[in-house]
Amino acid sequence: MSLTLSGVMPILHTPFDGNDDIDPDSLLKQIDWAVALGVNGVCSAMVSEILRLTASERLALNRMIVEMTAGRASVVCSVGAESTRQAIEFAVDAEQGGCHAVMAIPPVTCALPETALWEYFDQLARAVDIPVIVQDASSYVGRSIPTSFYVRLLDEFGP
């Protein structure tokens, strides 16, 4: 399937079972429903409860989404983390696992100065050969990412 990062690409909810484990059956139903409605792709993102998951659960979630989507739609996997190293590990795994693009929130425990924020996204974008989407988490960090920052990212890494 060719990559299509356009149209409707909903963010998936991560369903949990009674043991607080990811519920694969419910996740598959959600993906099947979205694909049946004609979405162009599906995404995991901050509101997919990623901050509540362990690192291994996040990797497993992204792999499940790719596997369950089975080429029927594009997949954007959430890879944002509190450290650049962890975000890169998530992104490389997502790319190797078949994700069409990755989406990253900046670290959310504190508002990074713009130089540190640039380093985070710069290293992340250079670590993979698939598109990187910036998910602004300003309501969590307390400061939005300036438009000029997005322009700089686009100038450096855009098409």
Sequence and secondary structure as in RCSB ss.txt:
>XXXX:A:sequence
MSLTLSGVMPILHTPFDGNDDIDPDSLLKQIDWAVALGVNGVCSAMVSEILRLTASERLALNRMIVEMTAGRASV
VCSVGAESTRQAIEFAVDAEQGGCHAVMAIPPVTCALPETALWEYFDQLARAVDIPVIVQDASSYVGRSIPTSFY
VRLLDEFGP
>XXXX:A:secstr
      S   B    B TTSSB HHHHHHHHHHHHHTT SEEE  GGGTGGGS HHHHHHHHHHHHHHHTTSSEE
EEE   SSHHHHHHHHHHHHHTT SEEEE    SS   HHHHHHHHHHHHHH SS EEE   HHHHSS   HHHH
HHHHHHH  
